[in-house]
């Protein structure tokens, strides 16, 4: 199984496929952990993020922009942002960087799946 397939399996085990497709925002919670925010940016592009507030600014810890291929059942990580460290990485059509970002996402989703996160809020797409 590739990391892209692993990311898809992990995310859809945490949040059902139809919930991901039908909502523009999903909030996942686990006691003692930072909330996970999933935003449908457009089409099959999503943002997955932990956030905190520092000096009044919302900080990504981290924030990954991903592309979901529903037919192939794969997720590809396109960007990675870690505000507290001043890090921003984009795959920019670089296959090696894309693999590295997706590998990070697979590890992060594995941790999220093991930490007992549950869906606490959703906002449906506008009609």
C-alpha positions as CSV (number, residue, x, y, z in Angstrom):
1,X,0.0,0.0,0.0
2,X,1.4,3.4,-0.9
3,X,1.3,6.4,1.5
4,X,-1.3,8.0,-0.8
5,X,-3.6,5.0,-0.3
6,X,-2.8,4.8,3.4
7,X,-3.7,8.5,3.9
8,X,-7.1,7.8,2.1
9,X,-7.8,4.8,4.3
10,X,-6.9,6.6,7.5
11,X,-8.8,9.7,6.8
12,X,-12.0,7.9,5.7
13,X,-11.7,5.7,8.8
14,X,-11.7,8.8,10.9
15,X,-14.4,10.7,8.9
16,X,-16.7,8.8,6.6
17,X,-16.3,9.6,2.8
18,X,-19.9,11.0,2.5
19,X,-19.3,13.3,5.4
20,X,-16.1,14.6,3.9
21,X,-17.8,15.1,0.5
22,X,-21.0,16.8,1.9
23,X,-19.5,19.3,4.3
24,X,-17.4,22.4,3.9
25,X,-16.0,22.2,7.5
26,X,-15.5,19.3,10.0
27,X,-14.1,19.6,13.5
28,X,-12.6,16.6,15.2
29,X,-11.9,16.5,19.0
30,X,-10.1,14.3,21.4
31,X,-9.7,15.1,25.1
32,X,-6.4,16.6,25.9
33,X,-5.4,17.0,22.2
34,X,-5.6,19.9,19.8
35,X,-8.7,19.9,17.6
36,X,-8.4,18.9,14.0
37,X,-10.0,21.2,11.5
38,X,-10.9,19.9,8.0
39,X,-11.9,22.5,5.5
40,X,-13.1,21.8,1.9
41,X,-11.2,24.5,0.1
42,X,-12.7,23.7,-3.4
43,X,-13.5,20.6,-5.4
44,X,-11.3,17.8,-4.1
45,X,-8.8,20.1,-2.2
46,X,-8.9,20.1,1.6
47,X,-7.0,21.6,4.5
48,X,-6.3,19.5,7.6
49,X,-5.0,21.6,10.5
50,X,-4.2,21.9,14.2
51,X,-4.4,25.5,15.2
52,X,-3.6,27.6,18.2
53,X,-3.7,31.4,18.9
54,X,-0.5,33.3,19.6
55,X,-0.6,37.1,20.2
56,X,-4.1,37.2,18.6
57,X,-3.0,35.3,15.4
58,X,-4.2,31.9,14.4
59,X,-1.2,29.6,14.0
60,X,-1.0,26.4,12.0
61,X,0.5,23.5,13.9
62,X,0.6,22.0,11.2
63,X,-1.7,22.7,8.2
64,X,-1.6,20.4,5.2
65,X,-3.4,21.1,2.0
66,X,-4.3,17.8,0.3
67,X,-5.9,16.6,-2.9
68,X,-8.3,13.7,-2.6
69,X,-8.8,11.3,-5.6
70,X,-12.1,9.6,-4.7
71,X,-11.9,7.2,-7.7
72,X,-8.3,6.0,-7.0
73,X,-8.9,6.2,-3.2
74,X,-5.7,8.2,-2.7
75,X,-4.7,11.4,-1.0
76,X,-1.7,13.5,-2.0
77,X,-0.3,16.2,0.3
78,X,0.3,19.4,-1.7
79,X,1.5,21.8,1.0
80,X,2.8,21.7,4.6
81,X,2.8,24.8,6.9
82,X,4.1,25.0,10.5
83,X,3.7,28.7,11.6
84,X,5.6,28.4,14.9
85,X,8.7,27.3,13.1
86,X,8.3,29.5,10.0
87,X,8.1,26.5,7.7
88,X,6.1,26.4,4.5
89,X,6.7,23.7,1.9
90,X,4.9,23.1,-1.4
91,X,5.2,20.0,-3.7
92,X,5.3,22.3,-6.7
93,X,5.2,19.3,-9.1
94,X,8.3,17.9,-7.4
95,X,7.6,14.1,-7.0
96,X,10.2,13.6,-4.2
97,X,8.9,16.5,-2.2
98,X,5.3,15.4,-2.8
99,X,6.2,11.9,-1.5
100,X,7.9,13.4,1.6
101,X,4.9,15.6,2.4
102,X,2.5,12.6,1.9
103,X,4.7,10.5,4.1
104,X,4.4,13.1,6.9
105,X,0.6,13.2,6.4
106,X,0.4,9.4,6.7
107,X,2.3,9.6,10.0
108,X,0.1,12.5,11.3
109,X,-3.1,10.7,10.3
110,X,-1.9,7.5,11.9
111,X,-1.4,9.5,15.2
112,X,-4.8,11.2,14.8
113,X,-6.5,7.8,14.2
114,X,-4.9,6.3,17.3
115,X,-5.8,9.3,19.6
116,X,-9.5,8.7,19.7
117,X,-10.7,11.8,17.7
118,X,-14.4,12.0,17.1
119,X,-16.5,14.4,14.9
120,X,-17.9,17.3,17.0
121,X,-19.1,19.7,14.4
122,X,-19.8,20.0,10.7
123,X,-21.0,22.8,8.3
124,X,-22.7,21.6,5.2
125,X,-21.9,23.0,1.7
126,X,-24.0,25.9,0.6
127,X,-26.6,24.9,-2.0
